[in-house]
Amino acid sequence: MTSPNVNPEMPADEKSFVEFRRKVRSAEILSSAIERLLRALQFTGRLSVVVQNGRVLKSGYEEGYFTQRERDPHLCSEHSSPGSPVA
């Protein structure tokens, strides 16, 4: 499925980037199989993926990330609320 914002006359690499941004913004970055596993595990935490030249270089997770931040307000920065991602 392509984004309605993709102009058919746009170069292929631009179309791909527009579609990539749309999927990231709409949280469509995980496969449905991984999403099912996360729901089954009731996983709460942070997933990270490092991509280099279009290939996954490294991935990882932190369990209980949000729970830990909610318990200890000193772990939160001044500009974020508990449970919000930190850049």
Backbone as a printed PyTorch tensor [residue, N CA C, xyz], in Angstrom:
tensor([[[  0.8400,  -1.1750,   0.0000],
         [  0.0000,   0.0000,   0.0000],
         [  0.8830,   1.2350,   0.0000]],

        [[  0.6440,   2.1430,  -0.9290],
         [  1.4410,   3.3540,  -0.9750],
         [  0.6460,   4.5160,  -0.4140]],

        [[  1.3700,   5.5220,   0.0170],
         [  0.7730,   6.6930,   0.6230],
         [  0.0680,   7.5410,  -0.4290]],

        [[ -1.0510,   8.1710,  -0.0550],
         [ -1.7090,   9.0580,  -1.0090],
         [ -0.8640,  10.2990,  -1.3080]],

        [[  0.1540,  10.5840,  -0.4810],
         [  1.0280,  11.7350,  -0.6900],
         [  2.1130,  11.4620,  -1.7300]],

        [[  2.1950,  10.2320,  -2.2300],
         [  3.2280,   9.8820,  -3.2000],
         [  2.7470,  10.2730,  -4.5890]],

        [[  3.5210,  11.1490,  -5.2170],
         [  3.2390,  11.6000,  -6.5700],
         [  3.7780,  10.5480,  -7.5370]],

        [[  2.9710,  10.0520,  -8.4720],
         [  3.4450,   9.0190,  -9.4030],
         [  4.6200,   9.4700, -10.2630]],

        [[  4.8180,  10.7930, -10.3930],
         [  5.9270,  11.3080, -11.1980],
         [  7.1920,  11.5090, -10.3640]],

        [[  7.1210,  11.2450,  -9.0700],
         [  8.2540,  11.4100,  -8.1670],
         [  9.2890,  10.3140,  -8.4370]],

        [[ 10.5870,  10.6300,  -8.3370],
         [ 11.6090,   9.5870,  -8.5040],
         [ 11.4090,   8.4490,  -7.4890]],

        [[ 11.8200,   7.2500,  -7.8410],
         [ 11.6010,   6.0550,  -7.0070],
         [ 12.1820,   6.2040,  -5.6070]],

        [[ 13.3900,   6.7950,  -5.4840],
         [ 13.9810,   6.9200,  -4.1530],
         [ 13.1830,   7.8800,  -3.2780]],

        [[ 12.6160,   8.9320,  -3.8670],
         [ 11.7720,   9.8470,  -3.0950],
         [ 10.4730,   9.1710,  -2.6750]],

        [[  9.8830,   8.3670,  -3.5750],
         [  8.6660,   7.6280,  -3.2370],
         [  8.9260,   6.6960,  -2.0660]],

        [[ 10.0640,   6.0140,  -2.1060],
         [ 10.4160,   5.0860,  -1.0280],
         [ 10.5710,   5.8130,   0.2990]],

        [[ 11.2160,   6.9840,   0.2680],
         [ 11.4320,   7.7200,   1.5140],
         [ 10.1080,   8.2420,   2.0830]],

        [[  9.2100,   8.7150,   1.2150],
         [  7.8910,   9.1760,   1.6680],
         [  7.1440,   8.0170,   2.3210]],

        [[  7.1930,   6.8490,   1.7100],
         [  6.5180,   5.6710,   2.2690],
         [  7.1580,   5.2620,   3.5930]],

        [[  8.4880,   5.3120,   3.6820],
         [  9.2070,   5.0110,   4.9270],
         [  8.7480,   5.9510,   6.0430]],

        [[  8.7230,   7.2540,   5.7720],
         [  8.2840,   8.2190,   6.7870],
         [  6.8580,   7.9560,   7.2240]],

        [[  5.9680,   7.6280,   6.2730],
         [  4.5700,   7.3610,   6.6110],
         [  4.4660,   6.1660,   7.5440]],

        [[  5.2140,   5.1010,   7.2390],
         [  5.1530,   3.9000,   8.0660],
         [  5.7080,   4.1450,   9.4670]],

        [[  6.7830,   4.9180,   9.5750],
         [  7.3390,   5.2320,  10.8940],
         [  6.3430,   6.0620,  11.6910]],

        [[  5.7780,   7.0780,  11.0810],
         [  4.8240,   7.9480,  11.7720],
         [  3.5770,   7.1960,  12.2300]],

        [[  3.1390,   6.2270,  11.4600],
         [  1.9290,   5.4870,  11.8180],
         [  2.2420,   4.2170,  12.6070]],

        [[  3.4890,   4.0950,  13.0720],
         [  3.9340,   2.9590,  13.8990],
         [  3.7620,   1.6200,  13.1890]],

        [[  3.9930,   1.5900,  11.8960],
         [  3.9170,   0.3550,  11.1070],
         [  5.3100,  -0.1980,  10.8400]],

        [[  6.1900,  -0.1320,  11.8320],
         [  7.5750,  -0.5340,  11.5920],
         [  7.8790,  -1.9620,  12.0140]],

        [[  6.9590,  -2.6040,  12.7100],
         [  7.1780,  -3.9880,  13.1240],
         [  6.2770,  -4.9120,  12.3210]],

        [[  6.7620,  -6.0980,  12.0790],
         [  5.9270,  -7.0790,  11.3900],
         [  4.7820,  -7.4830,  12.3070]],

        [[  3.7210,  -7.9740,  11.7160],
         [  2.5710,  -8.4000,  12.5200],
         [  2.9460,  -9.5620,  13.4400]],

        [[  3.8920, -10.4060,  13.0170],
         [  4.3290, -11.5290,  13.8610],
         [  5.0030, -11.0190,  15.1380]],

        [[  5.8660, -10.0080,  15.0150],
         [  6.5280,  -9.4420,  16.1880],
         [  5.5050,  -8.7490,  17.0810]],

        [[  4.5660,  -8.0250,  16.4890],
         [  3.5300,  -7.3620,  17.2900],
         [  2.7100,  -8.3880,  18.0670]],

        [[  2.3870,  -9.5240,  17.4570],
         [  1.6450, -10.5770,  18.1720],
         [  2.4630, -11.1150,  19.3320]],

        [[  3.7640, -11.3380,  19.1250],
         [  4.6290, -11.8100,  20.2120],
         [  4.6880, -10.7950,  21.3560]],

        [[  4.8230,  -9.5240,  21.0280],
         [  4.8710,  -8.4870,  22.0560],
         [  3.5830,  -8.4590,  22.8710]],

        [[  2.4370,  -8.6000,  22.1890],
         [  1.1460,  -8.6490,  22.9100],
         [  1.0570,  -9.8880,  23.7760]],

        [[  1.4590, -11.0390,  23.2370],
         [  1.3880, -12.2920,  24.0020],
         [  2.2660, -12.2240,  25.2470]],

        [[  3.4220, -11.5660,  25.1270],
         [  4.3320, -11.4230,  26.2710],
         [  3.9440, -10.2640,  27.1820]],

        [[  3.0110,  -9.4430,  26.7170],
         [  2.6570,  -8.2000,  27.4070],
         [  3.9280,  -7.3820,  27.6680]],

        [[  4.7750,  -7.3280,  26.6380],
         [  6.0580,  -6.6360,  26.7310],
         [  5.8440,  -5.1450,  26.9320]],

        [[  6.5460,  -4.5980,  27.8930],
         [  6.5850,  -3.1570,  28.1080],
         [  8.0510,  -2.7850,  28.1600]],

        [[  8.4620,  -1.9450,  27.2790],
         [  9.8570,  -1.5540,  27.2600],
         [ 10.1930,  -0.8030,  26.0030]],

        [[ 11.4500,  -0.7650,  25.7080],
         [ 11.9490,  -0.0280,  24.5540],
         [ 12.6510,  -0.9960,  23.6130]],

        [[ 12.3100,  -0.9070,  22.3290],
         [ 12.9920,  -1.6680,  21.2920],
         [ 13.8700,  -0.6930,  20.5220]],

        [[ 15.0470,  -1.1280,  20.1420],
         [ 15.9050,  -0.2610,  19.3380],
         [ 16.4800,  -1.0630,  18.1770]],

        [[ 16.6160,  -0.3890,  17.0490],
         [ 17.1670,  -1.0080,  15.8490],
         [ 18.1310,  -0.0100,  15.2260]],

        [[ 19.3260,  -0.4730,  14.9170],
         [ 20.3150,   0.3550,  14.2330],
         [ 20.4330,  -0.1830,  12.8130]],

        [[ 20.2370,   0.7060,  11.8380],
         [ 20.2700,   0.3240,  10.4320],
         [ 21.4180,   1.0670,   9.7520]],

        [[ 22.1880,   0.3270,   8.9640],
         [ 23.2710,   0.9370,   8.2010],
         [ 23.1900,   0.4390,   6.7670]],

        [[ 23.1450,   1.3550,   5.8360],
         [ 23.0510,   1.0210,   4.4110],
         [ 21.8940,   0.0680,   4.1170]],

        [[ 20.7620,   0.3010,   4.7710],
         [ 19.5660,  -0.4910,   4.5130],
         [ 19.5180,  -1.8460,   5.1780]],

        [[ 20.5130,  -2.1820,   5.9800],
         [ 20.5400,  -3.4840,   6.6620],
         [ 20.5470,  -3.2810,   8.1580]],

        [[ 19.8680,  -4.1730,   8.8800],
         [ 19.8610,  -4.0950,  10.3430],
         [ 21.2450,  -4.4740,  10.8460]],

        [[ 21.8700,  -3.5240,  11.5180],
         [ 23.2150,  -3.7250,  12.0380],
         [ 23.1620,  -4.2870,  13.4590]],

        [[ 22.1860,  -3.8200,  14.2340],
         [ 22.1030,  -4.2050,  15.6420],
         [ 20.6820,  -3.9550,  16.1150]],

        [[ 20.2010,  -4.7900,  17.0300],
         [ 18.8960,  -4.5460,  17.6360],
         [ 18.9560,  -4.9550,  19.1030]],

        [[ 18.0410,  -4.4030,  19.8670],
         [ 18.0390,  -4.7240,  21.2890],
         [ 16.7510,  -4.2790,  21.9470]],

        [[ 16.6510,  -4.5340,  23.2440],
         [ 15.4710,  -4.1350,  23.9910],
         [ 15.8380,  -3.8600,  25.4430]],

        [[ 14.9960,  -3.0550,  26.0800],
         [ 15.1040,  -2.7850,  27.5130],
         [ 13.7520,  -3.1110,  28.1210]],

        [[ 13.7000,  -4.1500,  28.9230],
         [ 12.4410,  -4.5030,  29.5790],
         [ 12.1730,  -3.5520,  30.7230]],

        [[ 10.8970,  -3.2730,  30.9470],
         [ 10.5070,  -2.4750,  32.1000],
         [ 10.9710,  -1.0370,  32.0550]],

        [[ 11.3530,  -0.5390,  30.8910],
         [ 11.8620,   0.8300,  30.7590],
         [ 10.8600,   1.8360,  31.3090]],

        [[  9.6050,   1.7530,  30.8620],
         [  8.6080,   2.7370,  31.2860],
         [  8.2260,   2.5500,  32.7430]],

        [[  8.1190,   1.3160,  33.2030],
         [  7.7720,   1.0460,  34.5950],
         [  8.8260,   1.6320,  35.5240]],

        [[ 10.0970,   1.4530,  35.1930],
         [ 11.1800,   1.9660,  36.0210],
         [ 11.1290,   3.4950,  36.0680]],

        [[ 10.8860,   4.1480,  34.9500],
         [ 10.8390,   5.6050,  34.9110],
         [  9.6560,   6.1280,  35.7130]],

        [[  8.5310,   5.4310,  35.6810],
         [  7.3590,   5.8780,  36.4290],
         [  7.5990,   5.7730,  37.9290]],

        [[  8.3580,   4.7810,  38.3730],
         [  8.6370,   4.6000,  39.7920],
         [  9.6240,   5.6250,  40.3270]],

        [[ 10.6030,   6.0310,  39.5070],
         [ 11.6450,   6.9460,  39.9530],
         [ 11.6170,   8.2040,  39.0980]],

        [[ 10.9350,   9.2620,  39.5760],
         [ 10.8030,  10.4680,  38.7680],
         [ 12.1350,  11.1500,  38.4730]],

        [[ 13.1980,  10.8320,  39.2250],
         [ 14.5020,  11.4220,  38.9750],
         [ 15.1120,  10.9090,  37.6790]],

        [[ 14.6070,   9.7830,  37.1550],
         [ 15.1030,   9.2560,  35.8880],
         [ 14.5210,  10.0030,  34.6980]],

        [[ 13.4400,  10.7450,  34.9250],
         [ 12.7920,  11.4880,  33.8440],
         [ 13.4960,  12.8150,  33.6440]],

        [[ 13.6320,  13.2270,  32.4010],
         [ 14.1880,  14.5540,  32.1320],
         [ 13.1080,  15.5890,  32.3720]],

        [[ 13.4990,  16.8400,  32.4420],
         [ 12.5440,  17.9140,  32.6900],
         [ 11.5400,  18.0500,  31.5660]],

        [[ 11.9090,  17.6670,  30.3570],
         [ 11.0720,  17.9010,  29.1920],
         [ 10.2420,  16.6870,  28.7740]],

        [[ 10.2840,  15.6160,  29.5220],
         [  9.4960,  14.4440,  29.1370],
         [  8.6050,  14.0460,  30.2970]],

        [[  7.5240,  13.3840,  29.9610],
         [  6.6310,  12.8840,  30.9860],
         [  6.8750,  11.3940,  31.1420]],

        [[  6.5130,  10.8020,  32.2800],
         [  6.7130,   9.3630,  32.4570],
         [  6.0190,   8.6040,  31.3400]],

        [[  6.7570,   7.6760,  30.7860],
         [  6.1890,   6.8460,  29.7300],
         [  6.4240,   7.3910,  28.3380]],

        [[  6.9280,   8.6210,  28.2360],
         [  7.1910,   9.1540,  26.9050],
         [  8.6220,   8.8340,  26.5100]],

        [[  8.8670,   8.5990,  25.2180],
         [ 10.2180,   8.2600,  24.7810],
         [ 11.1590,   9.4500,  24.9770]],

        [[ 12.3910,   9.1380,  25.2480],
         [ 13.4160,  10.1660,  25.4250],
         [ 14.3760,  10.0570,  24.2520]],

        [[ 14.6720,  11.1690,  23.6340],
         [ 15.5610,  11.1660,  22.4580],
         [ 16.9980,  10.9920,  22.8750]]])
